[in-house]
């Protein structure tokens, strides 16, 4: 489900019209329509989520309680504050990428941004996998793995 579909679904669940959502978020109705139809991306997801709640897909965003239960150290990587901070960071990156592709046809720009985000995700997964293997080696050797900055 696309972000636009999630925005539309969340708005409808909240029983809001596009006009009502626009007023609460501080944008125009056409902006909401553009988001829902995938023509543009929201610049301030935090304000949108303040009105609609989390826009992450259910499969990719477990509740904080479920995340804590399944994550070491009480789920400190899945707290709402951290999730919000990281979400904001991703949106700033996407917004910057959109600005950098100005003048490129929208379909090409979207494809470029999608590839960049897929590459970033793949790189992050490789880094996390390497870190998990390193920690597993230390655990198997009976040593505590050095703690590194998690930001």
C-alpha positions, 0 to 999 in steps of 0.5 A: 500500500502506497503512502497516499493510500495509507493517508486516504485510509487513515483519513477515512478511518478518522471520518475526516474530509480532505478539507477537514484534514487540510485544516487540521494539518495547515495545508490546502485541500488540493495538497491532501488530494496530491498526497493521496494520489501520489503526486507529491509527498508530505513535507511534515509527516509529524503534523500529519501523524499527529492528526491521523496517527501512524501512517506506517503499514501495519506489517512494518510498524508493530505496536510499541508493546509488541516491538518491546517484547520482541526486541532486546533491551526492552525495545529501546530501538522501537520507542515512539520517540526514536521511530518519530525521529527516524521517520522525520529523518527519512522524510527530510532525505526524500524531500531533499532528493525531490528538490535535487531532481527538480526539472527531471520528469516526475516519473523519472525522478520518482524512479530515481528516488525509489532506486536511491531509497532501495539502495539505502535500505540494502546498505542499512541491512548489510550494515545491521547484518554485519553488526549482528554477526559481530555481536554473535561472535563476541557472545559465542566467545563469552565476551561482551560486544562493545557498545557503539553509537546507535544513532 
